[in-house]
Amino acid sequence: YTHSGMGIVKTCKPSESGACSSTASLSGCVKVKPCVPLVIDKACWLDASSCDKVQAGTSCPIRCRKGWQGTAGFATCPAGNVDPTMELLANPPECFCEDPFPIPPGYKWDKDVKKWLCATGYAGAALKRCLPGPNCTTLPILEGCYVPVPCEVALWEDAGSSKTFLRGTLRFGPSKVGDVITEEEVISYKVFFTDTDCERLGQPIAEVQKKGVTLGCCVADVYTVRINAHVELGTTRLCIVAVTAQGIAPDGGIVDMEDIFGAFQDKVEFSFTIVGLDYATLKEAPMAMFELEMALKEAIAAEASNNVKPSHVTLEFSAGSVVVDVVIKPPYPIAAGDVQFKLASNPSMLSVGLRHAVSMVESLTLLGLIQNGLTSITNLGRPVLVTDYRGRVGTSSAPGWVRPCSGSVLLTLLVALLSTFGLSASRELRA
């Protein structure tokens, strides 16, 4: 009860009988009332479920719903409330969507300044956004950080390269960050030999400081670099990467060595049969076929050479249990003849590796694709060297690419698609 600020009044009423007596009564105390439940219509991220029956002089927590984060707020019912229509005095929290997990490439959380920043080698300004989802859920995203890559790479100008030594001129444009040509965060550019997966091989073969030019559009010959270097083992590309105050960019503009030296025509071919698998059934399980292909490529690359990777191996499956045709195109300057000799000199080891690779693909067993529970490798052909080299060395130029290294998987798929239709991959891609 409360006197509501009016005080408590004692009233004495004389006796109606005329006797010298009176009756005393007290007034002024009123029963306190709870406030009406808190209703939140347009802020679905707030949880006010504890604010249904808040008594006078007490408070209730207002929390951020699951998927959101923030320090809880509160709502208070005034002390001494006697008005049954009194609304709660709300002090809601400021809610933010949770941080994305896993953290996407290009971003990092700085616990000292408590904000998102661009990761090593990236440029721009990190921004966290909370996209609305169904049923008041949210999708946190990070944006604003990009890899600075040359906006364009000009034609390679050869000056007498060989398969083991690269000599010529490389020209490229300033860095592009997102859709903007800017070198604000770039210090210099370095040129590396890289493998198929764009892993850098050895030390940079050239470096040039940024010019800091301001251009409204891309110009492909702002930078000129003379290249004179021995080709690193396993090389398939030249990669031009920007160096920022945060470190070396993870991607860059590239020039394929094929476009300098000519197509990788020296290759090793052989075939074998996997008995215990049915090709028609395997085709109906694309994920199992993909896992089988990856496992076989790894096994073949391991037996071929330390510098041959699964990406240098292509496989083609066909019917007859499962017939596998293998083509290995070693990277520069690995001699295909050396790879052929190593594989041919120990066929039993190759067979064991292939059989082990098949046994490690668990999806084949889980989906019941292995007939009678057993597989074997038969008809393992002797690896042969196929030589039909059509070199490009000695020509004046080779095309450059703006494509960053992270696009290598997409390029591989595109090349495979073009090959299916009998097209020249390099010609069609340049077109």
Secondary structure, 3 states (H helix, E strand, C coil): CECCCCCCEEEEEECCCCCCCEEEEEECCECCCCCCCCCCCCCCCEECCCCCCCCCCCEEEEEECCCEECCCEEEECCCCCCCCCCCCEEECCCCEECCCCCCCCCEEEECCCCEEEECCCCEEEEEEEEEECHHHCEEEEEEEEECCEECCECCEEECCCCCCEEEEEEEECCEEECCEECCCCEEEEEEEEECCCCCEEEEEEEEEECCCCCCCCCCCCCEEEEEEEECCCCECEEEEEEEECCEECCCCEEEECHHHHECCCCEEEEEEEEECECHHHHHCCHHHHHHHHHHHHHHHHHHHCCCCCHHHEEEEEEECCEEEEEEECCCECCCHHHHHHHHHHCHHHHHHHHHHHHHCCHHHHHCCCEHHHCCEEECCCCCEEECCCCECCCCCEECCECCCHHHHHHHHHHHHHHHHCCCCHHHHHHC
